[in-house]
Amino acid sequence: MKTLELFKYMIEQKSETPDDGGLLDFIESYLDDFKAVRVDVEGVKNLFIYKKFSEGEHLCFAGHVDVVPAGSGWDTNPYEAVEKDGYIYGRGTQDMKSGVAAFVQALKETKDFKGTLSAILTSDEEGEGTYGTIEVLKYLKESSMLPDAAVVAEPTCEREFGDAIKVGRRGSINGYITIKGKQGHAAYPEKSVNPIDLIAPRLSNMAGVDIDGGDEFFAPSKFVITDIRAGMQVTNVTPNELKLMFNVRNTTLTSQKEVREFVAKNLDGLDYELKLTQGSYPFKTDTETKLVRNIDSAIEKVTRIRPKHSTAGGTSDARHMAPMGIDVVEFGVINDTIHAVNERTTAKEVESLYEVFKNLIDTWE
């Protein structure tokens, strides 16, 4: 198979999270000269596949074969790779079967490498991710097989292919505030404590406010209020308490400590409770590492574009790799229709992505 044939085949295998659509078995068979390890946990299928060509560093590619549900309103069958108007349409074309097809084909065609090449694939990245890539990494750590460097083939480009790679990601802190009041009759406000009145004058100092100033790689950590609710949906009773939810996509300059201090400063004097959870932590790969320099060079050679180094966007499985000491970046096709109806990419982007990965492999020393 060629890269585009492989890509189209993957699109046509329905693999909504956590179903892999048979793709992990297929890839294991397709890369038949690589050793395969299955790390299936709680119904989630994971594959680690590797080949040691010689002594040297371990370079890994990573991705997911699962996709979000197609939804309704498509102009084409979302599980058929339809070519029209210069695009290839189908669920997962951008996120991220293009990336998987590109690195699987690059691995397939590699005859020599100074070290070990591998791939980590999961069927649960679009879901909770609890039993996905993180479980493979645990296995690799226990087996002393963690890679030195990794490329996660998520879609990263913004306006044209080659214009951006991710060298890090923001973390995500979720917050839940309960402000206590005293329920009462709306006609007698002096006999009650209305938590809405308590929070209202303070919201302008909280909603959309930057907790830090960011830096050259990260936008500021912003306090984003996502939900406020109180009362019993009646007009004559003031509420006993108010619940507020927020999210902070945090940089390396802000942790839960700074978020707690921000809340405490703005809610000083109020009776409140605060709960914080964190689904991911911020990280940044040193841009002077071999991995970043080499993928920059490979992208520039294929596209004649020097990519910018970005940390924008949500999260990916790269967040699991960085804490284990793995140099990690993300690079893939243009990201403008992921999770949307009529998701699509171009044949040229997919083929160029394969060329970038092949060049990265061939020039790794």
N, C-alpha and C positions, 0 to 999 in steps of 0.2 A: 504494500500500500504506500501511497504518497501521502504527504502531510494533509492535503485537502480531503482525500478519500477517508483518511482516519478521522479527521474532524467531523465530516458529515456523518460517518457511521456513529460517532459518539452522540451527536445531536439527536439521532433517530432512536436512541435507546432511552426510554423514559426513565428518569432516575430522580424522582422527587424525594427529598430528604425523608427518611434515612435510606431509601431504596437506592442501590447502586446500579440498577438496571442491567446487572450482569457485567458491568464494565471492568470491575477489578479482576474478575476471572479472565476476561478477554485480554486485558493489559498484561497480566501475568503470563498468559500463553504467547502474546505477541512479542514480549521481551524474553524469549525462551532461553537465552544464554545468560540471563541474570538470575541470581538466587532470590527466591521470594520467601517472605515471612508474613504470615497473616496474624494480625493482632485484632481479632474481632471481639468486641465487648458489648454486652447488653443489646444485642441486635444490630449494633453498628459495625459495618465492615471497613476494615483498614488494611492497607497493603504497604509493606516496605520491601522494595526490590533493589538489589545492589549488585555491583560487579567490581571486584578488585583487579585492576589491570596491572598495577605495579605498586611499589612502595611510594608513598606520597600523600598528599592531602585528600580529604574526603569532601567532594562537592555534591550537594544534594539539590534536587528540584522537588517542589512540593505543590500540592493542589488538591482540589476536591472535585469529585465527579457528580455530586448531588446538586440539584437545582431547586429553586423555589417553585411553587405551583404556577402553572401557566396563566391561570385566570381566564377571563373571557374578553372578547372583542378583538381577537387577532384577525388579521387579513389573510393569514396562511395557517396551516396546521403547525402548531408550535413544536411538534415532535416529528417534523419533516424538514430537512435542510433545503429550503426553497431559495433559489437564486433569482433575483429580479431587481431591476433598477440599480445594478452595480453592487448589491449587497447579498449576503447570505443570511436568511432569517431563520430563527428557531430559538427555543428556550435554552439558555446556556451558551449561546454563541459568544457573548462577551464574558459572562460570569459562570464558569470559566473553562468551558471545554476547548476553547481556542488555545488557552495556555497549556492545558494538559496534553492536547494533541501535539502541540509544538515541541514540548520537551520530551514526550514519549518517542516521537519520531527522531529527535536529535540523539537520544540515547540509543535507539535502534540502529542508527547508522554510524555510531562511533566504533571505530576499530582499535583505537589506541588512546590511552589517557595516562597521564603521570599521576596515578593515585587511584582512588575509588570513586565511582559514580553511583548515584542512587536516586531513588524517588520515594516520596511519602505521599500516599493517596488515601483519602477518607471519603466516606459517604455521609458525613454529618458535620459539615461546616456551616451550612445554611440554617441548621437547627440550633440546639443548645450547645453542641460541640463538646459536651461533657466526656464522651467516650470516643472522640475522634483523634485528631493528630496528637493531642496531649498524651494519649495512651501509647502511641507509637514511640514518642520521645521518651516516655518512661522506660519502655522496653529497651530502647537504644542506650539509654544511660546505664541501665543495669547490665547491659551486655558490652559496655565500653565501646560503643559504635556510633556515638554522636558525631554528626558531620562537623567539619571545620567551618564550612560556609554553605549557605542555602539561598536559593532563589524561589520565592513563592510567585507563581505565574498569574496573579490576580490582574485584572484590567487596571492600568494605572495612567495611561496617556490621556491628555485632556483635549487638545484640538487636532493634533496630528500624531501619527504613530512615531514614537521615539522621543516625544517632548518631555516625558517625566518618568522618574522612578521614585518609589517610596523607600526612603532610608530610615524610616521610623514611623511610629503611629502614636497618636494621643491615647491616653487611658480613658476610662469611662467610670465616673463615680455617680452613683444614684443616691438621692437623698429623700427622706421622708420626714416631714415635720408635722407635729401635732401641737397646735396652740390651744391652750385651755382657756375657757371662759366660764360663764355662768348663764345657763338658759333662763329666759324670762319672756314676759309679754311685751310685744313690740310697742304697746301703748305706754309702758312704764320702763323706759330704757335706764332710768336711774337705779332700778332695782336689779339689773342684770349686768353682766360683763360680756359684751359682744366681741368675740375674737375677730370678726371682720373689721370692726372699728380699730382694733389693736394693730392688725397687720397692714391696713390700707395705707397709712402715711409712710410706712417703711418700704413698701414695694418698689418705689422709684430708686431706692438705693441698693436694691437687690436684683431685680429682674433685668437680665441682659447685661449685667455689670461684669467687667473683667476682674478676675481675682489676681492675675499676674499680667505682666506686659508682654509675655511671649519672648521669642528670640528669633534668630535668623532662620531657624528650621520650623518652629512651632508658632501657630497663632495663639493669642492669649487664651487662658482658661476662663471660659465664660460661664456665669451662673444662669442657667436656662430653666425657667419655671415651666413645667409641663402640665400641671394640673392643680387646681384649687377647688375645694368643695367644702360646704358646710350646710347646716340646717336640714329641715325636713320637707322642703319644697312647699312650704306654706308661708303666708305673708304676715301672720300675726305672732310668730314665735321667733325670738332671736336664738341662734345656735349655742349649744353648750361647748362645742369645740370646732376647730377648723383644721383640715388636713391639706397640706401642700406637698407636692412632689416636684423634684428638680433633677437635673442632670448637669454634670460638669465634665466636658471632654478635656481632661487635664493634661498639661504639659509636664515635662520633667521638673518644672519649677514649683508645681503645686501638688500636694498630697492630701490625704484625708485630714491631716492636721490643719492645713491652711483653710480647708473648707469649713471645718468646725469653728475655727477662729473667725472666719467671715460671718458665719451664721450667728455666733455668739455676740459679735459686735453689733449686728443689725437687729437682733432680737433682745438686746439687753433690757432687763426689767420685766420681761414677759415670762409667764409660766408655760414652758414648752418642752417637748421631747424631740430628740433628733436621732434618726437611725441612718447609717450610711452603709452601702454595699458597693463593691467594686468588681466589675466583670472583667476588666482588663487594665493593665498598667502601661504607662508610657515607656517607650524605648527609642533610642536612636543609635544607628550603626555609624561608627566613625567613617567619615567620607574618604579618609586616607587609607582605608583598608584595601587589601588586594582585590577583594570582591567588588567593591564599588568602583575602583579604578578600572578593573577589567571589564565590567559590564558597561560602564560608560564608553570605553573604547570600542566594544563590540557593537553597541547601538550606533555610535558615530560612524563606524565603518559601513554598516548596513544602510543607515538612513541619512547620513551626512548631517545629523542633528546632534548637538550636545545636550543631553537631557538635564533638566533641572532636578534638584534633589528636594523632594516634598515629604511632608508628614500628614498631609490633609486627608480627610475622609474618615471612615469608620474604623472597624477593626478587621483583622484577618488572622489566620493561623500563625503568622509571623510573631504574634505576641507571645506564643508559647515557646518559640525558639530562642529569642533574645535572652531571656533570663537563664538559659542553660549555657550561655557563653558562646552561642553560635552567631557568627556574622551573618546577617540576613537582610536581604532587600526584596522588594516586590517589583515585578515588571511584566506588563502584558499589553493587550490591545487597548484601543480607546474605550473609555468608560463614559458612555452617555445614554445607554438604554438598559443598563442592568436592572433586573427585576421588573422591567416595564413590559407592557404589551408591545408586540412587534420588535422584540429584542433582535439586534442584527449587528454584523460586522462585515468586513470585506475579505475577499480571498487574499488580496495583497497583504493585509495586516497579518493574517495567519501565517502566510508563507514567510513574511519578513521576520515574524517572531521566531519561527523555526530557525531562520538564518542567524539571528542574534544568539540564540542558545547554542547553536552548533559552533559559532565563532568563539563563544565564551569557553566551550569545552576544548576546542582545538588549540586555543592559545593559552590555556591554563598551564602554568609551570611552577 
